[in-house]
Amino acid sequence: MVNGTQEANAAGHFTQQLQQNGWNVSTPRNSTSAVSTTTIYYAPSQQQAAALVASELGVPKTAVQPLTGAVPVANATGLDIVVIIGPDLAGKGFPATTVPAT
């Protein structure tokens, strides 16, 4: 899980969400550049799993792309799926935008 936004801990939040759903995830980190939308990259033979991750995160299946050397993440080699959080996903309830009523 990679944070491609200026929202602190966005990758950590969504990493925890996927862990709670049973996914084996690596340590969250930041992208090498900001992104405009969430993208889920997959290694060969991992497209179906990437589509499932997209569904669980609530992002469109069009966000699922093959993993190439152009992905803005350092050291992505060996990873099956790389999720780069964009402002579209980080803006959906994370961080909380409302204060609970007292």
MIDOSE-1310 file (N, C-alpha, C; in nm, 2 decimals, decimal comma, always signed):
residues 102
mvng	+0,08/-0,12/+0,00/+0,00/+0,00/+0,00/+0,09/+0,12/+0,00; +0,06/+0,21/-0,09/+0,14/+0,33/-0,11/+0,05/+0,46/-0,11; +0,10/+0,56/-0,03/+0,03/+0,68/-0,02/+0,08/+0,78/-0,14; -0,01/+0,81/-0,23/+0,02/+0,90/-0,34/-0,04/+1,04/-0,32
tqea	-0,08/+1,07/-0,19/-0,15/+1,19/-0,16/-0,07/+1,27/-0,05; -0,12/+1,38/-0,01/-0,07/+1,46/+0,10/-0,14/+1,42/+0,23; -0,23/+1,33/+0,23/-0,30/+1,29/+0,35/-0,22/+1,20/+0,43; -0,18/+1,25/+0,55/-0,10/+1,16/+0,64/-0,17/+1,03/+0,68
naag	-0,09/+0,92/+0,67/-0,14/+0,79/+0,71/-0,24/+0,73/+0,63; -0,27/+0,78/+0,51/-0,37/+0,72/+0,42/-0,33/+0,58/+0,39; -0,21/+0,55/+0,35/-0,17/+0,41/+0,32/-0,18/+0,32/+0,44; -0,15/+0,37/+0,56/-0,16/+0,29/+0,68/-0,30/+0,26/+0,71
hftq	-0,39/+0,35/+0,69/-0,53/+0,33/+0,71/-0,59/+0,22/+0,62; -0,56/+0,22/+0,49/-0,61/+0,13/+0,40/-0,53/-0,01/+0,40; -0,41/+0,00/+0,45/-0,34/-0,13/+0,47/-0,41/-0,20/+0,58; -0,44/-0,13/+0,69/-0,51/-0,20/+0,80/-0,65/-0,25/+0,76
qlqq	-0,72/-0,18/+0,67/-0,85/-0,23/+0,62/-0,83/-0,36/+0,55; -0,73/-0,37/+0,46/-0,71/-0,49/+0,38/-0,66/-0,60/+0,47; -0,58/-0,57/+0,57/-0,53/-0,68/+0,67/-0,65/-0,74/+0,74; -0,75/-0,65/+0,78/-0,87/-0,70/+0,85/-0,95/-0,79/+0,76
ngwn	-0,94/-0,77/+0,63/-1,01/-0,86/+0,54/-0,93/-0,98/+0,50; -0,82/-1,00/+0,56/-0,74/-1,12/+0,54/-0,63/-1,12/+0,44; -0,60/-1,00/+0,39/-0,49/-0,98/+0,29/-0,35/-0,98/+0,36; -0,25/-1,03/+0,30/-0,11/-1,02/+0,34/-0,06/-0,90/+0,28
vstp	-0,02/-0,80/+0,36/+0,02/-0,67/+0,30/+0,16/-0,64/+0,36; +0,23/-0,56/+0,28/+0,36/-0,51/+0,32/+0,35/-0,38/+0,40; +0,46/-0,33/+0,45/+0,46/-0,20/+0,52/+0,42/-0,09/+0,43; +0,32/+0,00/+0,48/+0,28/+0,11/+0,40/+0,40/+0,21/+0,37
rnst	+0,40/+0,27/+0,26/+0,50/+0,37/+0,23/+0,44/+0,48/+0,14; +0,53/+0,57/+0,10/+0,49/+0,68/+0,02/+0,53/+0,66/-0,13; +0,46/+0,72/-0,22/+0,50/+0,71/-0,36/+0,61/+0,81/-0,39; +0,68/+0,79/-0,50/+0,79/+0,88/-0,54/+0,73/+1,01/-0,60
savs	+0,60/+1,01/-0,63/+0,54/+1,13/-0,68/+0,39/+1,12/-0,65; +0,32/+1,24/-0,65/+0,18/+1,24/-0,62/+0,10/+1,18/-0,74; -0,01/+1,12/-0,71/-0,09/+1,07/-0,82/-0,23/+1,14/-0,81; -0,30/+1,13/-0,93/-0,43/+1,20/-0,93/-0,55/+1,11/-0,90
ttti	-0,53/+0,98/-0,92/-0,63/+0,88/-0,88/-0,57/+0,75/-0,83; -0,65/+0,68/-0,75/-0,60/+0,55/-0,70/-0,58/+0,45/-0,82; -0,47/+0,38/-0,81/-0,44/+0,28/-0,91/-0,40/+0,15/-0,84; -0,44/+0,04/-0,89/-0,40/-0,09/-0,84/-0,33/-0,16/-0,95
yyap	-0,20/-0,18/-0,92/-0,11/-0,25/-1,02/-0,09/-0,39/-0,98; -0,09/-0,48/-1,08/-0,07/-0,62/-1,06/+0,04/-0,68/-1,14; +0,11/-0,78/-1,08/+0,21/-0,86/-1,14/+0,14/-0,96/-1,23; +0,21/-1,03/-1,32/+0,15/-1,13/-1,41/+0,08/-1,24/-1,32
sqqq	-0,03/-1,28/-1,37/-0,12/-1,38/-1,31/-0,19/-1,33/-1,18; -0,18/-1,20/-1,15/-0,25/-1,14/-1,03/-0,36/-1,05/-1,06; -0,41/-1,05/-1,18/-0,52/-0,95/-1,22/-0,64/-0,98/-1,14; -0,68/-1,10/-1,13/-0,81/-1,13/-1,05/-0,80/-1,09/-0,91
aaal	-0,69/-1,11/-0,84/-0,67/-1,06/-0,70/-0,67/-0,91/-0,70; -0,61/-0,85/-0,79/-0,61/-0,70/-0,80/-0,75/-0,65/-0,81; -0,83/-0,71/-0,90/-0,97/-0,67/-0,91/-1,05/-0,69/-0,78; -1,02/-0,79/-0,71/-1,09/-0,81/-0,58/-1,05/-0,70/-0,48
vase	-0,92/-0,67/-0,48/-0,87/-0,56/-0,39/-0,95/-0,43/-0,43; -0,96/-0,40/-0,56/-1,03/-0,28/-0,61/-1,17/-0,28/-0,56; -1,24/-0,40/-0,56/-1,38/-0,41/-0,51/-1,38/-0,38/-0,36; -1,29/-0,44/-0,29/-1,29/-0,42/-0,14/-1,26/-0,28/-0,10
lgvp	-1,19/-0,21/-0,18/-1,15/-0,07/-0,15/-1,26/+0,03/-0,21; -1,35/-0,02/-0,30/-1,45/+0,06/-0,36/-1,40/+0,15/-0,47; -1,30/+0,11/-0,54/-1,25/+0,18/-0,66/-1,29/+0,11/-0,78; -1,31/+0,18/-0,89/-1,35/+0,11/-1,02/-1,25/+0,01/-1,07
ktav	-1,30/-0,09/-1,14/-1,21/-0,19/-1,20/-1,12/-0,13/-1,31; -1,15/-0,01/-1,36/-1,06/+0,06/-1,45/-0,94/+0,11/-1,39; -0,93/+0,11/-1,25/-0,81/+0,15/-1,18/-0,71/+0,04/-1,17; -0,75/-0,08/-1,22/-0,66/-0,20/-1,21/-0,57/-0,20/-1,34
qplt	-0,44/-0,20/-1,32/-0,35/-0,19/-1,44/-0,23/-0,29/-1,42; -0,17/-0,33/-1,53/-0,05/-0,41/-1,52/+0,07/-0,34/-1,45; +0,14/-0,41/-1,37/+0,26/-0,35/-1,30/+0,38/-0,34/-1,40; +0,43/-0,22/-1,41/+0,54/-0,20/-1,50/+0,65/-0,12/-1,43
gavp	+0,76/-0,09/-1,49/+0,86/-0,01/-1,43/+0,83/+0,13/-1,42; +0,71/+0,18/-1,48/+0,67/+0,32/-1,47/+0,59/+0,35/-1,35; +0,57/+0,25/-1,26/+0,49/+0,27/-1,14/+0,57/+0,36/-1,05; +0,50/+0,47/-0,99/+0,58/+0,56/-0,91/+0,60/+0,51/-0,76
vana	+0,67/+0,40/-0,76/+0,70/+0,34/-0,63/+0,84/+0,28/-0,63; +0,92/+0,31/-0,54/+1,06/+0,26/-0,53/+1,05/+0,11/-0,48; +1,13/+0,03/-0,54/+1,14/-0,11/-0,50/+1,01/-0,19/-0,50; +0,94/-0,18/-0,61/+0,81/-0,26/-0,63/+0,84/-0,40/-0,68
tgld	+0,97/-0,43/-0,71/+1,00/-0,56/-0,76/+0,97/-0,67/-0,66; +0,90/-0,78/-0,71/+0,87/-0,89/-0,62/+0,73/-0,87/-0,55; +0,66/-0,76/-0,57/+0,53/-0,75/-0,51/+0,43/-0,80/-0,61; +0,32/-0,86/-0,56/+0,22/-0,91/-0,65/+0,12/-0,80/-0,69
ivvi	+0,08/-0,72/-0,59/-0,01/-0,61/-0,61/+0,04/-0,49/-0,54; +0,03/-0,37/-0,61/+0,07/-0,24/-0,55/-0,05/-0,15/-0,56; -0,10/-0,11/-0,45/-0,21/-0,01/-0,44/-0,15/+0,13/-0,41; -0,17/+0,22/-0,50/-0,13/+0,36/-0,48/-0,26/+0,44/-0,45
igpd	-0,27/+0,49/-0,33/-0,38/+0,56/-0,29/-0,38/+0,70/-0,35; -0,48/+0,74/-0,42/-0,50/+0,88/-0,47/-0,60/+0,95/-0,39; -0,61/+1,08/-0,42/-0,71/+1,17/-0,35/-0,85/+1,12/-0,36; -0,89/+1,05/-0,47/-1,02/+1,00/-0,48/-1,06/+0,90/-0,37
lagk	-0,97/+0,81/-0,33/-0,99/+0,72/-0,23/-0,96/+0,78/-0,09; -0,86/+0,86/-0,08/-0,83/+0,92/+0,05/-0,94/+1,01/+0,09; -1,01/+1,07/+0,00/-1,12/+1,16/+0,03/-1,25/+1,10/+0,07; -1,26/+0,96/+0,06/-1,38/+0,89/+0,10/-1,38/+0,85/+0,25
gfpa	-1,40/+0,95/+0,33/-1,41/+0,91/+0,47/-1,28/+0,90/+0,55; -1,17/+0,93/+0,48/-1,04/+0,92/+0,55/-0,96/+1,05/+0,51; -0,91/+1,12/+0,61/-0,94/+1,10/+0,75/-1,09/+1,15/+0,77; -1,14/+1,12/+0,89/-1,28/+1,16/+0,91/-1,30/+1,31/+0,89
ttvp	-1,40/+1,34/+0,82/-1,43/+1,48/+0,78/-1,54/+1,54/+0,87; -1,60/+1,46/+0,95/-1,71/+1,51/+1,04/-1,67/+1,48/+1,19; -1,72/+1,56/+1,27/-1,70/+1,54/+1,42/-1,83/+1,47/+1,47; -1,81/+1,37/+1,55/-1,93/+1,30/+1,61/-2,01/+1,40/+1,70
at	-2,14/+1,39/+1,69/-2,22/+1,48/+1,78/-2,20/+1,44/+1,93; -2,21/+1,54/+2,01/-2,19/+1,51/+2,15/-2,32/+1,53/+2,23
